[in-house]
Amino acid sequence: MLIALCSVKGSPGVTTLAVALAMTWPHAECMRRLVAEVDPSGGDLAMRFGLPAAPGLVSLAAAARRTRDPAVVWDHTQALPGGARALVAPPGGTHARAALSTLATAPDGPLLPVVARDEGVVVFADCGRVDPGSPAEAIARCADALVLVIGSQGDDLAHAAARLGELARWTPRPGLLLTGDGYPTVDVERELGVPAIGRLPHDPAAAATLTGHRPPSARRRGDNGGLARHAAALARTLAEPATPIASPPATIPPGVPGVPAQQVRRPGGVLISPPGLGPHPASAPPPQVRDPRHNGHQPSSAGKEQRA
């Protein structure tokens, strides 16, 4: 199974999530789990866990010129805590992008998706920020599931709305995952017109532990976001077989100028979601994504998501 994890803006915790999923994956003792850093801007795992720079993505790219045996991927991985393996990328974007481009443009396709087809194997591809033209796109398009990780502030939602329809077409099983504090989940779903598969809380101590850092020396009372618990719940959801996707209706209304495809409505108030997310009813057109600081009044404290 290949799970692609990506973002469209900033650093909302894609690498941390990839490691968390690998550590909390159901029946992990029976699975070969691989966290693959295929972020063209470079990797963080080697630095975070004190691993050498090689073997890793660069050495795999060199080996892939000599052989197309998928098993060679495992020869270029290193051990992570908890029994998972890591394909580490160099910290510099120049070398990471060059290696990734070599792997992604191979005549018979990237090796990672082939490895992920083996029974008992799950690959978590950390694609980082998928800007247009990213060499990680070739791998993400082969994924069994794609998780778009976004923050829940106004600017995060604006960037997500601009790319959501495009990314949802990359895979038959796309999902939207929210992180941190910001707009309530129900408001984000209404604004973007698609349901979220979950929300990861702000939990610095757990994030530090999962990524090889020392946890903060003191934690504010009651500030236990339960990142590992939420990651485990998400892992169980992703590990389940995908539900069949209903065939689209024969007649699809034309696009509306200036309105993203996922916000076009069919008669009866049903919203057409990107492929794989499925339609859901809505009683009124979603408002444009906006920052409450500019709507003429101050937002109430109830308008923000509370930490778990």
C-alpha positions as CSV (number, residue, x, y, z in Angstrom):
1,M,0.0,0.0,0.0
2,L,1.3,3.5,-0.9
3,I,0.1,6.5,1.1
4,A,1.2,9.9,-0.2
5,L,1.3,12.7,2.3
6,C,1.7,16.3,1.1
7,S,0.9,20.0,1.8
8,V,0.3,23.0,-0.4
9,K,1.7,25.7,1.9
10,G,4.2,26.0,4.7
11,S,5.2,23.1,7.0
12,P,2.0,21.7,8.6
13,G,3.8,18.6,9.9
14,V,3.8,16.2,6.9
15,T,7.1,14.5,8.0
16,T,5.9,14.1,11.6
17,L,2.6,12.6,10.4
18,A,4.5,10.1,8.2
19,V,6.6,8.9,11.1
20,A,3.5,8.8,13.4
21,L,1.6,6.7,11.0
22,A,4.5,4.3,10.6
23,M,4.7,3.9,14.4
24,T,1.0,3.5,15.0
25,W,0.0,1.4,11.9
26,P,-2.3,-1.5,12.8
27,H,-0.6,-4.9,13.1
28,A,2.7,-3.2,12.7
29,E,4.6,-6.4,13.8
30,C,3.3,-8.1,10.6
31,M,4.1,-5.2,8.2
32,R,7.1,-3.8,6.6
33,R,6.8,-0.1,7.0
34,L,8.8,2.4,5.0
35,V,8.9,6.2,5.5
36,A,10.2,7.6,2.2
37,E,11.4,11.2,2.1
38,V,10.5,12.3,-1.5
39,D,10.3,16.0,-0.7
40,P,12.2,17.9,-3.4
41,S,13.1,20.5,-0.9
42,G,15.2,18.0,1.1
43,G,14.8,15.7,4.1
44,D,14.8,16.0,7.9
45,L,14.8,12.5,9.2
46,A,18.6,12.0,9.1
47,M,19.1,15.0,11.2
48,R,16.2,14.4,13.6
49,F,17.2,10.8,14.3
50,G,20.9,11.1,14.1
51,L,21.2,8.9,10.9
52,P,24.0,9.1,8.3
53,A,23.2,10.7,5.0
54,A,23.8,7.5,3.2
55,P,22.3,5.1,2.3
56,G,19.3,7.0,1.2
57,L,17.5,8.7,-1.7
58,V,20.7,9.7,-3.4
59,S,22.3,6.3,-3.3
60,L,19.0,4.7,-4.4
61,A,18.9,7.0,-7.4
62,A,22.4,5.9,-8.4
63,A,21.5,2.2,-7.9
64,A,18.3,2.5,-9.9
65,R,20.4,3.4,-13.0
66,R,21.9,-0.1,-12.8
67,T,18.9,-2.2,-11.8
68,R,15.2,-2.0,-11.8
69,D,14.7,-4.7,-9.2
70,P,12.2,-3.2,-6.6
71,A,14.0,-5.0,-3.8
72,V,16.9,-2.7,-4.1
73,V,14.9,0.0,-2.4
74,W,15.3,-1.8,1.0
75,D,19.1,-1.8,0.6
76,H,19.1,1.9,0.8
77,T,16.9,2.3,3.9
78,Q,17.8,2.8,7.6
79,A,16.1,1.8,10.8
80,L,13.7,4.1,12.7
81,P,12.5,3.5,16.3
82,G,9.7,1.1,16.4
83,G,10.8,-1.1,13.6
84,A,10.0,1.0,10.6
85,R,12.5,1.8,7.9
86,A,13.4,5.2,6.4
87,L,14.6,6.3,3.0
88,V,16.3,9.5,4.0
89,A,16.8,12.5,1.7
90,P,19.7,14.9,1.9
91,P,18.9,18.2,3.6
92,G,19.8,20.2,0.5
93,G,17.1,20.7,-2.0
94,T,19.5,20.5,-5.0
95,H,20.6,17.0,-4.4
96,A,17.2,15.8,-3.2
97,R,15.4,17.1,-6.3
98,A,18.0,15.7,-8.7
99,A,17.8,12.2,-7.1
100,L,14.0,12.3,-7.0
101,S,13.8,13.4,-10.6
102,T,16.0,10.4,-11.6
103,L,13.7,8.0,-9.7
104,A,10.4,9.7,-10.9
105,T,11.3,9.8,-14.6
106,A,12.5,6.2,-15.0
107,P,11.2,4.6,-18.2
108,D,9.2,2.0,-16.4
109,G,8.0,4.2,-13.6
110,P,9.2,5.0,-10.0
111,L,10.3,2.1,-7.9
112,L,8.5,3.0,-4.7
113,P,5.0,2.3,-6.0
114,V,6.2,-1.1,-7.1
115,V,7.6,-1.9,-3.7
116,A,4.3,-0.8,-2.1
117,R,2.3,-3.4,-4.1
118,D,4.0,-6.2,-2.2
119,E,1.7,-7.9,0.3
120,G,2.5,-6.8,3.9
121,V,4.2,-3.6,2.8
122,V,3.1,0.0,3.5
123,V,5.0,3.0,2.2
124,F,4.5,6.5,3.5
125,A,5.7,8.9,0.9
126,D,6.5,12.2,2.4
127,C,6.0,14.4,-0.6
128,G,6.4,17.7,1.2
129,R,4.9,20.8,-0.5
130,V,3.6,19.7,-3.9
131,D,4.1,22.9,-5.9
132,P,3.1,22.6,-9.6
133,G,5.8,20.6,-11.4
134,S,7.1,18.9,-8.3
135,P,9.0,15.6,-9.2
136,A,7.1,14.0,-6.3
137,E,3.9,14.3,-8.3
138,A,4.8,11.1,-10.3
139,I,4.9,9.1,-7.0
140,A,1.8,10.8,-5.5
141,R,-0.2,9.9,-8.6
142,C,0.5,6.2,-8.0
143,A,-0.7,6.3,-4.4
144,D,-3.5,4.2,-3.1
145,A,-4.4,7.1,-0.8
146,L,-3.3,10.8,-0.8
147,V,-3.6,12.8,2.4
148,L,-3.4,16.6,2.0
149,V,-2.3,18.2,5.3
150,I,-3.3,21.8,5.8
151,G,-3.6,24.3,8.6
152,S,-6.9,25.8,9.4
153,Q,-6.3,29.5,9.3
154,G,-7.7,31.7,6.5
155,D,-4.6,31.8,4.4
156,D,-4.2,28.0,4.7
157,L,-7.7,27.4,3.4
158,A,-7.3,29.8,0.5
159,H,-4.2,27.9,-0.7
160,A,-6.0,24.6,-0.3
161,A,-9.1,25.7,-2.2
162,A,-6.9,26.7,-5.1
163,R,-5.3,23.2,-5.5
164,L,-7.9,20.9,-3.9
165,G,-9.7,19.8,-7.1
166,E,-6.4,19.1,-8.9
167,L,-4.9,17.0,-6.2
168,A,-8.1,15.0,-5.6
169,R,-7.8,13.8,-9.2
170,W,-4.3,12.3,-8.6
171,T,-5.7,9.3,-6.7
172,P,-9.0,7.4,-6.3
173,R,-8.8,8.0,-2.5
174,P,-8.0,11.6,-1.6
175,G,-8.4,12.9,2.0
176,L,-8.2,16.3,3.7
177,L,-6.4,16.4,7.1
178,L,-6.5,19.5,9.3
179,T,-3.8,20.4,11.8
180,G,-3.6,22.8,14.8
181,D,-5.8,25.6,16.0
182,G,-7.9,27.7,13.8
183,Y,-11.4,27.6,12.3
184,P,-13.6,24.8,13.6
185,T,-13.6,21.7,11.4
186,V,-17.3,22.0,10.4
187,D,-16.6,25.6,9.1
188,V,-13.6,24.4,7.1
189,E,-15.6,21.6,5.6
190,R,-18.3,24.1,4.6
191,E,-15.8,26.6,3.2
192,L,-14.0,24.0,1.1
193,G,-17.0,21.9,0.2
194,V,-15.4,18.6,1.2
195,P,-15.3,16.5,4.5
196,A,-12.1,16.2,6.5
197,I,-10.8,12.8,7.4
198,G,-9.5,14.0,10.7
199,R,-7.7,16.8,12.6
200,L,-4.4,16.5,14.4
201,P,-4.1,18.6,17.5
202,H,-1.3,21.0,18.5
203,D,0.9,18.6,20.6
204,P,4.6,19.8,20.6
205,A,5.8,17.2,23.1
206,A,4.4,14.2,21.2
207,A,5.6,15.7,17.9
208,A,9.1,16.1,19.3
209,T,9.2,12.5,20.6
210,L,7.9,11.2,17.3
211,T,10.6,13.1,15.3
212,G,13.6,12.3,17.4
213,H,13.7,15.7,19.3
214,R,13.8,16.2,23.0
215,P,10.3,17.0,24.3
216,P,9.7,20.4,25.9
217,S,10.9,20.5,29.5
218,A,7.5,21.7,30.8
219,R,4.0,21.3,29.4
220,R,1.1,23.6,30.2
221,R,-1.4,21.9,32.4
222,G,-4.1,20.3,30.4
223,D,-2.3,20.8,27.1
224,N,-2.3,17.1,26.0
225,G,-3.3,17.0,22.4
226,G,-2.9,13.2,22.1
227,L,-1.1,13.4,18.7
228,A,-0.2,9.7,18.8
229,R,-3.8,8.8,19.6
230,H,-5.1,10.8,16.7
231,A,-2.5,9.4,14.4
232,A,-3.4,5.8,15.4
233,A,-7.1,6.5,14.6
234,L,-6.1,7.9,11.2
235,A,-3.9,4.9,10.6
236,R,-6.8,2.6,11.2
237,T,-8.9,4.5,8.8
238,L,-6.3,4.4,6.1
239,A,-5.6,0.7,6.6
240,E,-9.3,-0.2,5.9
241,P,-10.2,-1.2,2.4
242,A,-11.4,1.7,0.3
243,T,-15.1,1.9,-0.1
244,P,-16.4,1.8,-3.7
245,I,-16.9,5.2,-5.3
246,A,-20.3,5.8,-6.8
247,S,-20.4,6.5,-10.5
248,P,-20.9,10.2,-11.4
249,P,-24.3,11.1,-12.8
250,A,-24.7,11.2,-16.6
251,T,-25.3,14.9,-16.6
252,I,-22.8,17.2,-14.8
253,P,-23.6,20.9,-14.6
254,P,-21.0,23.1,-16.3
255,G,-18.4,24.9,-14.3
256,V,-19.1,28.2,-12.8
257,P,-16.6,31.0,-13.7
258,G,-14.6,31.9,-10.6
259,V,-15.9,29.0,-8.5
260,P,-13.7,26.0,-7.8
261,A,-15.0,22.7,-9.2
262,Q,-15.6,21.3,-5.8
263,Q,-18.0,24.1,-5.0
264,V,-20.3,23.6,-8.0
265,R,-23.8,22.4,-7.0
266,R,-26.2,20.0,-8.6
267,P,-30.0,20.6,-8.3
268,G,-31.3,19.8,-4.9
269,G,-28.5,21.4,-3.0
270,V,-26.0,18.5,-3.4
271,L,-22.4,19.6,-3.7
272,I,-20.1,17.9,-6.2
273,S,-16.9,17.0,-4.4
274,P,-13.6,16.1,-6.0
275,P,-13.3,12.5,-7.2
276,G,-13.3,10.0,-4.3
277,L,-14.7,12.4,-1.7
278,G,-18.3,11.9,-2.6
279,P,-21.2,14.4,-2.6
280,H,-22.8,15.6,0.5
281,P,-25.8,17.7,1.1
282,A,-25.5,21.4,1.9
283,S,-28.2,23.9,2.7
284,A,-26.6,27.0,1.4
285,P,-23.7,28.0,-0.8
286,P,-20.4,28.1,1.1
287,P,-19.1,31.6,1.7
288,Q,-15.7,32.7,0.3
289,V,-12.7,31.8,2.5
290,R,-12.1,34.9,4.5
291,D,-10.2,36.2,7.5
292,P,-12.5,37.1,10.4
293,R,-10.3,40.0,11.2
294,H,-11.6,41.8,8.1
295,N,-15.3,41.1,8.3
296,G,-16.3,44.2,10.3
297,H,-16.4,42.7,13.7
298,Q,-14.2,40.7,16.1
299,P,-14.6,36.9,16.1
300,S,-15.9,35.3,19.3
301,S,-13.9,32.8,21.2
302,A,-16.3,30.1,20.1
303,G,-15.1,30.6,16.5
304,K,-11.8,28.8,17.1
305,E,-11.1,25.1,17.4
306,Q,-10.2,24.2,20.9
307,R,-7.1,22.0,21.5
308,A,-7.9,18.4,22.3
